């Protein structure tokens, strides 16, 4: 397998739908919205196996101090092959001069992010409002 990495922001809705649904993310049910979102992110790095989108990381930033990793996903068929780690390394390289790179990690992902150099905050908890699109 020869994984190629790219920084493009234009995707077709089918490839985004397939990738997001492969990890059971509800946003995969809104591929048109995902296409728009990818164009609006400051940073998008993706991983391809030939023409198949198999992984992606997306980040937003304020241009100088803070970056936030919003999406990191790898198709389960391609996990444990260093794709996620490579995508995070690409983010860390791009934002190496920033004060902070933040991510919200679910409990079952904590070890992965710890191994990538992230630390759990001792005095903060992530909070969010989830809206159901109709």
N, C-alpha and C positions, 0 to 999 in steps of 0.2 A: 504494500500500500504506500502510495506516495501522496502525502497530504500537502496541498498548496495553500498558502495564506495570502489574503488580500485585504485591502482597506476600502473596498468599494462600499457605496451607500445605496445603490440601486439593486433591488432584488425583485424577482417575480413572486407573486402571491403564493403560488403553489409550493415553491421551495421553502418559504417562510412557514407556511401552514404545516408542511410535513415535518420540519425541524421542531417547531414549537409543540406540536401534538405528540411527537416522539417522546417528549419528556413530560407529557400530560399537563402542559401549561394551558390554562383556559384562554389566554390571549391568542393561541393558535386558531381559535374559532373566528378571529377577526383579521384575516390576512390582509385585507385592504388597509386597515388601520396600521398594521405592522409595517407595510410598505412605506406609508407616510412617516411613521416613527423613525424608521431607519434613515430616511433622508434628513431628518431633523437632529439626529444625534451628532454631537461633536466628533465622536470617535466610534468607528465600527471596524472590527477586525473579524474576518470570517475564515473558516477552514473548509476546504473542498477536497473530496476524494473524486478525482476526475471532474464530472459536472454536478456531483451531488453535494449540496450544502450539508456539512456534518457537524459544524460547530460555529459558535459566534459569541463575541463579547461586545457590549456596547457601553459607552460611558458618556457622561455629561460633565462639563467643567465650567468654572468661572473665568477661565483664561489665564490664571496666574497662581492661585493658591490651592484650590480644592477640586478634586475630581471624584465622581461617584460612579461606580460600576453598577449599572442598572440591570443588565442581562449578562449572564454567562450560562450557556447551555451547549451540551454536546450530546448528539444522538447516542442513546444507550448502546447501540451496536459498535460505537467507536470509543466508548469510555475506557479508561485505564490504558490509554495509548499516548499519554502526555499531551493531548490536544488542548484540554482545558488549561493545563499548566503553561503551555506555550502561549496561549491567548492571554493569560494573565501576565506573563513575562513581557508580552508586547505592550500591554497597558502600563506596566511598571516602567518600561523604558520610555514610553512617550511622556509620561508624567513624572519622570525622575526629579525634575526641579520643583515640583509642587510640594507644598507643606503636607498635604494629606490626600490619600486615596481611600475612599470609604466604600464599603459594601455591606449590604444586609444579608447575612448568611442564616439559612435555616439550620436547625440543630444538627441534622444529619450531614450537613456540609461543613461543619466547623473544622474538622480535621484537615480537609482539603485546603481551606483558606489559611489555617494556621501554618500548614506546610509551605504555603506561598508567601508567608511573611506577615500576614495580617494578625492583629491581636484583638481579642474581645475587650470591649470597653468595660471598665469596672464601675462606671458611674452614669451610664446612659443605656437606654433601651430604644430600639427602633419602634416607631409608631407610624401608622398610615391609615388612610381611609380607602377602602376598596369600593368602587362604583360598579354596578352591574350595567353594562351597556345593553341597550335594547335595539 
